[in-house]
Amino acid sequence: MEERLFEGLLEDRQANIPIQMMTLTDRDGRMTPLWFRLETEEHEVRTCRIEQIVSRDEKKYVGVREKQFICKTRLGKVCKTLEMRYSVETQKWRIFQFL
């Protein structure tokens, strides 16, 4: 199952997968993602630790403000670079795409 998750789901493509995110917020309001959880096709919840934040930016797409994070994470034995986005309006996190 894990191989299929990491080989099938984590392809280099746009994903839009909703996730639960644990972040650290400093006194100035700057968010730092620490780890996230996602649900697999078999409805199992997987926890993934973020090893490095490569970049962070704020984007505005069609009037929707989002915070963009490019992060490196280890998913099992696989290292992946992800683009994750936080919607300021809805306060929801998602994996936007795998890089």
C-alpha positions, -999 to +999 in steps of 0.1 A: +000+000+000+027+024+010+045+019-023+014+027-043+007+058-022+042+071-028+045+060-064+010+066-076-003+095-055+030+114-053+036+119-090+049+152-103+016+169-110-010+192-095-027+174-067-050+197-046-051+172-016-066+186+015-044+181+046-043+187+083-013+209+091+006+216+124+023+250+122+043+272+145+033+309+145+058+335+158+049+368+175+048+386+141+023+361+126+048+343+104+037+307+099+062+277+098+047+244+088+061+215+110+042+184+099+010+174+082-015+145+079-032+132+049-057+105+042-048+077+017-071+060-007-076+032+018-087+059+044-056+055+065-042+087+080-004+092+073+017+118+092+046+134+073+073+156+089+085+186+070+123+185+069+130+218+052+112+249+040+128+259+007+107+290+001+076+309+012+056+335-006+021+350-007+001+347-039-032+361-051-050+340-077-083+354-091-087+375-059-080+346-035-050+352-011-029+322-004+004+316+014+026+293-007+053+270+009+078+249-010+089+222+014+110+190+014+094+161+033+102+125+038+073+102+031+084+067+042+117+061+023+109+087-004+120+123-002+097+147-020+094+184-027+059+197-023+041+230-029+016+235-001-008+264+000-028+279+029-059+298+019-061+330+041-099+333+035-110+297+042-080+289+066-075+255+049-043+238+039-037+217+008-009+200-011-011+220-044+014+199-063+044+176-061+076+190-077 
